[in-house]
Amino acid sequence: MSKKKLPSKKERKASQQRQKRNQRILWGGVLTGVLLILVGVIASFSTQPVYAIDPANPQLVALGQQVYEAQCAGCHGPNLEGETDWNLPSPDGLIKAPPHDETGHTWHHNNDYLIESIVKGGARLPSDAGVSAMPAYENILNEEEIGAVLSYIQSSWPADILAQQSRR
């Protein structure tokens, strides 16, 4: 039988150093993987819709006009004028479609409120405000279209009204 040669002190030290290095690499990889997973999970929960609203952007305003004509003008009027006597309830008790030009109250609300009104429709109103027939558009219009509609509406407002609304 042959004797197995025992590693020298130098060889044992080199082997231990390789093991430590491999462990550091392994733990570094595990830690990196965990961090990447955490970043992905956090990012998936924190993505908020982005509604670009810019009444000075001609392309956005043009898209907004197309969307408005197709989706909104039937109730709010082709010229943003709203229903006649919009501030009085309709015979069935529903809130009428208000104007979106400077004669109405759209500009009295901040953009977050207006976005929520489009997304959720009349259901977003508090019960003491009355019942609105406005449909929810969250499954009809995308973020770009909603921002474009508001850009189109706001592009019709005089500068002083636009400035007041932007401070809300």
N, CA, C and O of each residue as an XYZ file, in Angstrom:
672
protein
N       0.814     -1.170      0.000
C       0.000      0.000      0.000
C       0.868      1.248      0.000
O       1.897      1.350      0.668
N       0.381      2.180     -0.790
C       1.159      3.413     -0.857
C       0.608      4.412      0.144
O      -0.590      4.462      0.420
N       1.486      5.170      0.652
C       1.091      6.201      1.606
C       0.619      7.427      0.856
O       1.219      7.848     -0.133
N      -0.465      7.986      1.348
C      -0.968      9.210      0.762
C      -0.176     10.357      1.355
O       0.006     10.460      2.568
N       0.286     11.210      0.467
C       1.085     12.338      0.921
C       0.164     13.408      1.490
O      -0.786     13.819      0.823
N       0.420     13.853      2.675
C      -0.346     14.915      3.305
C       0.072     16.250      2.699
O       1.243     16.460      2.381
N      -0.923     17.173      2.538
C      -0.567     18.471      1.974
C       0.336     19.246      2.928
O       0.254     19.131      4.151
N       1.167     20.009      2.325
C       2.078     20.831      3.128
C       1.299     21.984      3.741
O       0.156     22.258      3.374
N       1.944     22.642      4.673
C       1.328     23.779      5.335
C       0.983     24.857      4.309
O      -0.071     25.487      4.401
N       1.844     25.067      3.358
C       1.642     26.067      2.312
C       0.440     25.695      1.438
O      -0.351     26.562      1.067
N       0.305     24.406      1.110
C      -0.810     23.941      0.282
C      -2.136     24.055      1.039
O      -3.161     24.414      0.460
N      -2.105     23.743      2.346
C      -3.323     23.869      3.161
C      -3.780     25.328      3.235
O      -4.972     25.618      3.139
N      -2.833     26.227      3.406
C      -3.156     27.646      3.481
C      -3.746     28.129      2.156
O      -4.714     28.889      2.159
N      -3.184     27.704      1.035
C      -3.691     28.094     -0.288
C      -5.098     27.538     -0.496
O      -5.957     28.217     -1.059
N      -5.335     26.310     -0.045
C      -6.650     25.688     -0.175
C      -7.685     26.444      0.659
O      -8.807     26.665      0.206
N      -7.311     26.835      1.866
C      -8.218     27.595      2.726
C      -8.546     28.954      2.106
O      -9.687     29.410      2.176
N      -7.556     29.592      1.505
C      -7.783     30.885      0.862
C      -8.738     30.747     -0.324
O      -9.596     31.603     -0.534
N      -8.587     29.657     -1.108
C      -9.502     29.416     -2.234
C     -10.929     29.202     -1.731
O     -11.883     29.720     -2.312
N     -11.067     28.441     -0.656
C     -12.393     28.196     -0.095
C     -13.042     29.496      0.380
O     -14.223     29.735      0.124
N     -12.267     30.336      1.073
C     -12.803     31.620      1.541
C     -13.213     32.500      0.360
O     -14.265     33.137      0.388
N     -12.368     32.529     -0.683
C     -12.678     33.337     -1.867
C     -13.954     32.818     -2.532
O     -14.817     33.605     -2.919
N     -14.071     31.504     -2.662
C     -15.268     30.920     -3.278
C     -16.520     31.215     -2.450
O     -17.590     31.466     -3.005
N     -16.384     31.184     -1.121
C     -17.521     31.511     -0.264
C     -17.926     32.976     -0.433
O     -19.115     33.291     -0.491
N     -16.933     33.871     -0.512
C     -17.245     35.293     -0.714
C     -17.960     35.495     -2.046
O     -18.924     36.257     -2.126
N     -17.495     34.820     -3.083
C     -18.132     34.931     -4.400
C     -19.562     34.405     -4.330
O     -20.485     35.035     -4.846
N     -19.741     33.262     -3.698
C     -21.070     32.666     -3.571
C     -22.010     33.595     -2.806
O     -23.116     33.876     -3.268
N     -21.577     34.072     -1.638
C     -22.430     34.957     -0.848
C     -22.670     36.289     -1.555
O     -23.752     36.865     -1.441
N     -21.687     36.769     -2.269
C     -21.872     37.998     -3.053
C     -22.934     37.798     -4.124
O     -23.761     38.681     -4.350
N     -22.917     36.647     -4.783
C     -23.924     36.340     -5.798
C     -25.312     36.209     -5.197
O     -26.289     36.707     -5.757
N     -25.398     35.535     -4.051
C     -26.684     35.377     -3.375
C     -27.229     36.748     -2.966
O     -28.404     37.041     -3.185
N     -26.378     37.582     -2.373
C     -26.799     38.916     -1.951
C     -27.239     39.760     -3.145
O     -28.248     40.461     -3.067
N     -26.499     39.701     -4.237
C     -26.871     40.443     -5.443
C     -28.228     39.976     -5.960
O     -29.068     40.796     -6.333
N     -28.442     38.674     -5.983
C     -29.722     38.132     -6.440
C     -30.878     38.590     -5.572
O     -31.928     38.973     -6.089
N     -30.699     38.556     -4.261
C     -31.747     38.999     -3.339
C     -32.046     40.481     -3.554
O     -33.210     40.882     -3.582
N     -31.003     41.293     -3.704
C     -31.208     42.727     -3.938
C     -31.954     42.978     -5.242
O     -32.843     43.829     -5.292
N     -31.607     42.256     -6.289
C     -32.302     42.426     -7.569
C     -33.781     42.056     -7.451
O     -34.641     42.734     -8.014
N     -34.066     40.999     -6.732
C     -35.459     40.596     -6.529
C     -36.207     41.676     -5.746
O     -37.331     42.030     -6.101
N     -35.591     42.199     -4.686
C     -36.230     43.258     -3.901
C     -36.493     44.502     -4.733
O     -37.567     45.098     -4.639
N     -35.528     44.895     -5.539
C     -35.708     46.068     -6.399
C     -36.869     45.825     -7.361
O     -37.690     46.717     -7.575
N     -36.947     44.639     -7.937
C     -38.040     44.313     -8.853
C     -39.398     44.358     -8.174
O     -40.360     44.883     -8.735
N     -39.480     43.813     -6.976
C     -40.740     43.812     -6.234
C     -41.151     45.243     -5.887
O     -42.309     45.619     -6.064
N     -40.212     46.028     -5.400
C     -40.515     47.419     -5.046
C     -40.943     48.197     -6.279
O     -41.911     48.956     -6.227
N     -40.240     48.020     -7.378
C     -40.572     48.743     -8.612
C     -41.963     48.365     -9.115
O     -42.692     49.218     -9.622
N     -42.333     47.100     -8.978
C     -43.648     46.679     -9.472
C     -44.782     47.292     -8.654
O     -45.877     47.502     -9.176
N     -44.532     47.576     -7.389
C     -45.565     48.182     -6.551
C     -45.598     49.698     -6.659
O     -46.614     50.317     -6.342
N     -44.518     50.297     -7.095
C     -44.445     51.754     -7.068
C     -44.677     52.406     -8.423
O     -44.528     53.622     -8.545
N     -45.034     51.642     -9.435
C     -45.262     52.265    -10.732
C     -46.615     52.959    -10.730
O     -47.655     52.325    -10.551
N     -46.586     54.235    -10.926
C     -47.784     55.053    -10.996
C     -48.039     55.417    -12.450
O     -47.097     55.610    -13.219
N     -49.301     55.509    -12.825
C     -49.575     55.949    -14.188
C     -49.009     57.347    -14.420
O     -48.971     58.178    -13.513
N     -48.578     57.583    -15.634
C     -48.033     58.888    -15.990
C     -48.979     59.532    -16.992
O     -49.173     59.030    -18.099
N     -49.553     60.633    -16.592
C     -50.470     61.373    -17.446
C     -49.772     62.662    -17.866
O     -49.673     63.602    -17.078
N     -49.292     62.706    -19.097
C     -48.631     63.910    -19.599
C     -49.703     64.916    -20.000
O     -50.487     64.675    -20.917
N     -49.724     66.037    -19.305
C     -50.693     67.099    -19.603
C     -49.896     68.345    -19.957
O     -49.157     68.881    -19.132
N     -50.057     68.797    -21.197
C     -49.324     69.979    -21.657
C     -50.149     70.698    -22.714
O     -50.090     70.345    -23.892
N     -50.922     71.708    -22.303
C     -51.773     72.417    -23.265
C     -50.987     73.212    -24.309
O     -51.577     73.736    -25.254
N     -49.668     73.309    -24.152
C     -48.838     74.014    -25.132
C     -48.222     73.057    -26.151
O     -47.509     73.494    -27.054
N     -48.489     71.761    -26.017
C     -47.924     70.757    -26.926
C     -48.928     70.482    -28.050
O     -49.962     69.859    -27.809
N     -48.635     70.942    -29.282
C     -49.612     70.808    -30.375
C     -49.985     69.362    -30.707
O     -51.139     69.086    -31.036
N     -49.027     68.439    -30.625
C     -49.339     67.035    -30.931
C     -50.276     66.448    -29.879
O     -51.222     65.731    -30.205
N     -50.004     66.756    -28.630
C     -50.844     66.247    -27.541
C     -52.248     66.853    -27.621
O     -53.242     66.156    -27.417
N     -52.322     68.138    -27.916
C     -53.614     68.820    -28.050
C     -54.408     68.239    -29.222
O     -55.619     68.044    -29.114
N     -53.731     67.962    -30.340
C     -54.417     67.385    -31.514
C     -54.970     65.998    -31.187
O     -56.104     65.681    -31.543
N     -54.173     65.175    -30.512
C     -54.659     63.857    -30.094
C     -55.833     64.028    -29.130
O     -56.835     63.321    -29.235
N     -55.708     64.959    -28.201
C     -56.781     65.207    -27.237
C     -58.070     65.638    -27.903
O     -59.155     65.245    -27.474
N     -57.964     66.443    -28.948
C     -59.161     66.877    -29.678
C     -59.841     65.681    -30.332
O     -61.066     65.565    -30.296
N     -59.052     64.791    -30.929
C     -59.626     63.589    -31.556
C     -60.338     62.726    -30.518
O     -61.458     62.266    -30.744
N     -59.688     62.513    -29.390
C     -60.283     61.690    -28.334
C     -61.531     62.376    -27.775
O     -62.549     61.723    -27.545
N     -61.454     63.684    -27.556
C     -62.600     64.434    -27.037
C     -63.791     64.304    -27.978
O     -64.907     64.022    -27.542
N     -63.549     64.510    -29.266
C     -64.646     64.430    -30.240
C     -65.274     63.041    -30.254
O     -66.490     62.912    -30.402
N     -64.460     62.007    -30.101
C     -64.966     60.634    -30.144
C     -65.623     60.196    -28.834
O     -66.591     59.436    -28.857
N     -65.111     60.662    -27.695
C     -65.547     60.124    -26.406
C     -66.319     61.100    -25.519
O     -67.104     60.670    -24.674
N     -66.109     62.397    -25.694
C     -66.624     63.366    -24.718
C     -67.667     64.332    -25.278
O     -68.579     64.748    -24.563
N     -67.533     64.688    -26.556
C     -68.371     65.743    -27.145
C     -69.856     65.399    -27.123
O     -70.692     66.301    -27.075
N     -70.200     64.123    -27.156
C     -71.607     63.731    -27.134
C     -72.345     64.267    -25.920
O     -73.535     64.571    -26.006
N     -71.665     64.387    -24.798
C     -72.289     64.921    -23.577
C     -71.824     66.346    -23.269
O     -72.631     67.206    -22.917
N     -70.537     66.583    -23.404
C     -69.973     67.876    -23.009
C     -69.991     68.905    -24.133
O     -69.558     70.042    -23.940
N     -70.490     68.515    -25.314
C     -70.626     69.447    -26.427
C     -69.387     69.520    -27.297
O     -68.268     69.374    -26.807
N     -69.586     69.748    -28.596
C     -68.461     69.776    -29.534
C     -67.508     70.947    -29.299
O     -66.353     70.909    -29.724
N     -67.996     71.983    -28.621
C     -67.167     73.162    -28.355
C     -66.877     73.332    -26.866
O     -66.621     74.444    -26.404
N     -66.917     72.237    -26.122
C     -66.639     72.230    -24.681
C     -67.713     72.950    -23.864
O     -67.495     73.254    -22.691
N     -68.876     73.228    -24.475
C     -69.889     74.083    -23.853
C     -70.758     73.391    -22.809
O     -71.458     74.073    -22.061
N     -70.740     72.078    -22.731
C     -71.564     71.363    -21.762
C     -73.031     71.367    -22.152
O     -73.412     71.921    -23.183
N     -73.847     70.742    -21.318
C     -75.286     70.712    -21.576
C     -75.917     72.050    -21.192
O     -75.397     72.774    -20.343
N     -77.039     72.363    -21.826
C     -77.797     73.564    -21.483
C     -78.220     73.472    -20.021
O     -78.612     72.406    -19.546
N     -78.140     74.577    -19.326
C     -78.478     74.625    -17.893
C     -77.754     73.523    -17.116
O     -78.343     72.833    -16.284
N     -76.478     73.380    -17.409
C     -75.670     72.303    -16.824
C     -75.637     72.331    -15.300
O     -75.424     71.295    -14.670
N     -75.843     73.502    -14.699
C     -75.771     73.590    -13.242
C     -77.096     73.249    -12.549
O     -77.189     73.300    -11.322
N     -78.117     72.904    -13.338
C     -79.394     72.449    -12.778
C     -79.533     70.950    -13.030
O     -79.101     70.463    -14.074
N     -80.126     70.211    -12.096
C     -80.282     68.771    -12.323
C     -81.205     68.495    -13.505
O     -82.108     69.278    -13.800
N     -80.973     67.397    -14.158
C     -81.844     66.991    -15.265
C     -83.156     66.458    -14.686
O     -83.225     66.190    -13.486
N     -84.210     66.296    -15.517
C     -85.499     65.797    -15.010
C     -85.383     64.465    -14.259
O     -86.165     64.194    -13.348
N     -84.414     63.642    -14.640
C     -84.256     62.358    -13.939
C     -83.363     62.479    -12.703
O     -83.044     61.476    -12.064
N     -82.959     63.713    -12.368
C     -82.178     63.949    -11.160
C     -80.676     63.818    -11.317
O     -79.930     64.060    -10.368
N     -80.228     63.441    -12.498
C     -78.790     63.286    -12.718
C     -78.115     64.639    -12.910
O     -78.726     65.594    -13.388
N     -76.859     64.698    -12.531
C     -76.059     65.895    -12.779
C     -75.785     65.958    -14.273
O     -75.400     64.961    -14.883
N     -75.981     67.122    -14.855
C     -75.730     67.288    -16.293
C     -74.234     67.444    -16.560
O     -73.451     67.765    -15.665
N     -73.867     67.208    -17.813
C     -72.461     67.337    -18.215
C     -72.071     68.812    -18.223
O     -72.653     69.600    -18.969
N     -71.093     69.193    -17.402
C     -70.699     70.602    -17.335
C     -69.820     71.003    -18.518
O     -69.247     70.150    -19.195
N     -69.722     72.310    -18.757
C     -68.809     72.768    -19.797
C     -67.360     72.604    -19.332
O     -67.067     72.616    -18.136
N     -66.480     72.453    -20.293
C     -65.052     72.359    -19.976
C     -64.303     73.606    -20.407
O     -63.085     73.689    -20.250
N     -65.031     74.584    -20.953
C     -64.372     75.846    -21.285
C     -64.286     76.694    -20.011
O     -64.570     76.201    -18.919
N     -63.903     77.941    -20.145
C     -63.709     78.786    -18.956
C     -65.008     79.143    -18.243
O     -64.961     79.656    -17.125
N     -66.174     78.887    -18.857
C     -67.451     79.209    -18.211
C     -67.877     78.155    -17.196
O     -68.773     78.398    -16.388
N     -67.257     77.014    -17.231
C     -67.609     75.933    -16.315
C     -66.729     75.933    -15.079
O     -66.109     76.941    -14.741
N     -66.682     74.802    -14.416
C     -65.893     74.701    -13.185
C     -64.746     73.708    -13.304
O     -64.075     73.426    -12.311
N     -64.509     73.177    -14.487
C     -63.425     72.208    -14.662
C     -62.112     72.789    -14.163
O     -61.336     72.109    -13.491
N     -61.872     74.038    -14.493
C     -60.603     74.663    -14.112
C     -60.498     74.929    -12.616
O     -59.428     75.301    -12.135
N     -61.579     74.749    -11.876
C     -61.537     74.916    -10.421
C     -60.875     73.718     -9.742
O     -60.587     73.768     -8.547
N     -60.637     72.659    -10.484
C     -60.096     71.420     -9.922
C     -58.663     71.197    -10.398
O     -58.293     71.588    -11.504
N     -57.866     70.561     -9.541
C     -56.495     70.243     -9.954
C     -56.497     69.044    -10.903
O     -57.505     68.354    -11.051
N     -55.356     68.813    -11.536
C     -55.269     67.742    -12.533
C     -55.527     66.360    -11.942
O     -56.118     65.509    -12.606
N     -55.096     66.124    -10.710
C     -55.339     64.813    -10.097
C     -56.839     64.532     -9.980
O     -57.293     63.421    -10.253
N     -57.591     65.534     -9.579
C     -59.048     65.393     -9.470
C     -59.660     65.126    -10.844
O     -60.521     64.258    -10.990
N     -59.207     65.878    -11.850
C     -59.749     65.709    -13.205
C     -59.427     64.323    -13.753
O     -60.277     63.684    -14.373
N     -58.210     63.864    -13.527
C     -57.820     62.519    -13.979
C     -58.705     61.476    -13.308
O     -59.232     60.582    -13.970
N     -58.865     61.593    -12.000
C     -59.695     60.628    -11.267
C     -61.138     60.662    -11.762
O     -61.797     59.625    -11.836
N     -61.628     61.851    -12.101
C     -62.997     61.976    -12.619
C     -63.158     61.254    -13.947
O     -64.189     60.631    -14.200
N     -62.137     61.338    -14.798
C     -62.187     60.643    -16.087
C     -62.054     59.141    -15.875
O     -62.812     58.359    -16.449
N     -61.104     58.743    -15.060
C     -60.845     57.315    -14.843
C     -62.037     56.630    -14.177
O     -62.463     55.563    -14.620
N     -62.570     57.226    -13.129
C     -63.634     56.579    -12.344
C     -65.038     57.032    -12.712
O     -66.017     56.400    -12.313
N     -65.147     58.119    -13.467
C     -66.457     58.618    -13.864
C     -67.227     59.207    -12.702
O     -66.643     59.601    -11.693
N     -68.548     59.265    -12.850
C     -69.407     59.863    -11.831
C     -69.368     59.143    -10.501
O     -69.744     59.719     -9.480
N     -68.926     57.912    -10.487
C     -68.860     57.142     -9.245
C     -67.877     57.753     -8.251
O     -67.943     57.454     -7.059
N     -66.967     58.604     -8.724
C     -65.974     59.191     -7.831
C     -66.559     60.327     -6.993
O     -65.949     60.748     -6.010
N     -67.737     60.826     -7.375
C     -68.326     61.954     -6.660
C     -68.848     61.524     -5.298
O     -69.350     60.411     -5.144
N     -68.729     62.410     -4.302
C     -69.324     62.081     -3.006
C     -70.845     62.001     -3.146
O     -71.427     62.690     -3.983
N     -71.477     61.182     -2.347
C     -72.917     60.943     -2.499
C     -73.745     62.212     -2.337
O     -74.819     62.319     -2.929
N     -73.272     63.174     -1.550
C     -74.053     64.398     -1.360
C     -73.954     65.348     -2.555
O     -74.667     66.351     -2.597
N     -73.093     65.055     -3.516
C     -72.948     65.907     -4.703
C     -74.001     65.585     -5.755
O     -74.207     66.369     -6.682
N     -74.657     64.464     -5.626
C     -75.638     64.052     -6.619
C     -75.132     62.862     -7.404
O     -74.049     62.339     -7.141
N     -75.924     62.446     -8.362
C     -75.570     61.277     -9.168
C     -75.234     61.747    -10.575
O     -76.011     62.454    -11.216
N     -74.079     61.344    -11.033
C     -73.621     61.726    -12.369
C     -73.692     60.519    -13.296
O     -73.415     59.390    -12.890
N     -74.063     60.773    -14.534
C     -74.113     59.698    -15.528
C     -72.772     59.511    -16.228
O     -72.656     58.680    -17.129
N     -71.762     60.271    -15.826
C     -70.459     60.166    -16.490
C     -69.914     58.756    -16.326
O     -69.783     58.263    -15.206
N     -69.593     58.102    -17.450
C     -69.033     56.755    -17.355
C     -67.567     56.791    -16.929
O     -66.891     57.812    -17.061
N     -67.100     55.682    -16.426
C     -65.675     55.532    -16.104
C     -64.930     55.187    -17.393
O     -65.394     54.369    -18.188
N     -63.788     55.809    -17.588
C     -63.012     55.593    -18.811
C     -61.729     54.809    -18.570
O     -60.884     54.732    -19.461
N     -61.564     54.220    -17.379
C     -60.308     53.544    -17.077
C     -60.027     52.361    -17.998
O     -58.862     52.020    -18.208
N     -61.034     51.740    -18.540
C     -60.826     50.625    -19.468
C     -61.088     51.024    -20.914
O     -61.125     50.173    -21.803
N     -61.269     52.317    -21.144
C     -61.552     52.816    -22.492
C     -60.400     53.665    -23.013
O     -59.958     53.498    -24.149
N     -59.917     54.579    -22.168
C     -58.822     55.470    -22.560
C     -57.546     55.077    -21.826
O     -57.583     54.679    -20.662
N     -56.421     55.192    -22.518
C     -55.146     54.926    -21.857
C     -54.601     56.221    -21.253
O     -55.204     57.285    -21.399
N     -53.460     56.122    -20.575
C     -52.879     57.279    -19.889
C     -52.589     58.422    -20.854
O     -52.860     59.584    -20.547
N     -52.043     58.096    -22.011
C     -51.721     59.136    -22.986
C     -52.986     59.859    -23.448
O     -52.994     61.084    -23.563
N     -54.046     59.107    -23.712
C     -55.296     59.709    -24.191
C     -55.943     60.593    -23.126
O     -56.483     61.653    -23.441
N     -55.890     60.162    -21.879
C     -56.453     60.973    -20.795
C     -55.668     62.276    -20.654
O     -56.257     63.350    -20.537
N     -54.347     62.177    -20.665
C     -53.524     63.388    -20.608
C     -53.763     64.289    -21.803
O     -53.772     65.513    -21.674
N     -53.958     63.684    -22.970
C     -54.193     64.461    -24.192
C     -55.539     65.183    -24.136
O     -55.630     66.342    -24.540
N     -56.584     64.515    -23.642
C     -57.898     65.159    -23.522
C     -57.801     66.374    -22.599
O     -58.329     67.441    -22.913
N     -57.134     66.209    -21.473
C     -56.990     67.342    -20.558
C     -56.130     68.440    -21.179
O     -56.378     69.622    -20.940
N     -55.136     68.074    -21.963
C     -54.323     69.074    -22.670
C     -55.187     69.859    -23.646
O     -55.082     71.082    -23.734
N     -56.041     69.152    -24.380
C     -56.945     69.809    -25.331
C     -57.893     70.763    -24.608
O     -58.049     71.915    -25.014
N     -58.518     70.289    -23.547
C     -59.451     71.130    -22.787
C     -58.727     72.369    -22.261
O     -59.211     73.490    -22.417
N     -57.575     72.162    -21.644
C     -56.846     73.280    -21.047
C     -56.296     74.241    -22.096
O     -56.077     75.417    -21.803
N     -56.072     73.757    -23.305
C     -55.561     74.645    -24.359
C     -56.595     75.695    -24.759
O     -56.249     76.701    -25.379
N     -57.862     75.467    -24.408
C     -58.915     76.429    -24.754
C     -59.065     77.528    -23.699
O     -59.744     78.524    -23.943
N     -58.448     77.360    -22.546
C     -58.618     78.311    -21.458
C     -57.738     79.543    -21.661
O     -56.622     79.438    -22.170
N     -58.243     80.706    -21.261
C     -57.399     81.902    -21.272
C     -56.216     81.722    -20.307
O     -56.278     80.910    -19.383
N     -55.161     82.474    -20.530
C     -53.929     82.336    -19.739
C     -54.174     82.497    -18.239
O     -53.584     81.768    -17.442
N     -55.030     83.436    -17.844
C     -55.252     83.650    -16.411
C     -55.968     82.461    -15.768
O     -55.660     82.094    -14.634
N     -56.908     81.865    -16.474
C     -57.616     80.678    -15.963
C     -56.645     79.500    -15.877
O     -56.628     78.775    -14.882
N     -55.850     79.317    -16.904
C     -54.859     78.234    -16.918
C     -53.885     78.396    -15.753
O     -53.532     77.418    -15.095
N     -53.456     79.622    -15.500
C     -52.532     79.881    -14.393
C     -53.193     79.563    -13.052
O     -52.562     78.976    -12.173
N     -54.457     79.949    -12.893
C     -55.165     79.655    -11.639
C     -55.305     78.152    -11.428
O     -55.081     77.649    -10.327
N     -55.676     77.442    -12.484
C     -55.865     75.991    -12.367
C     -54.547     75.299    -12.049
O     -54.527     74.337    -11.281
N     -53.464     75.767    -12.617
C     -52.168     75.103    -12.398
C     -51.691     75.247    -10.955
O     -50.825     74.491    -10.514
N     -52.239     76.197    -10.224
C     -51.860     76.386     -8.816
C     -52.724     75.552     -7.872
O     -52.488     75.562     -6.664
N     -53.693     74.851     -8.379
C     -54.606     74.074     -7.523
C     -54.010     72.736     -7.178
O     -54.633     71.947     -6.467
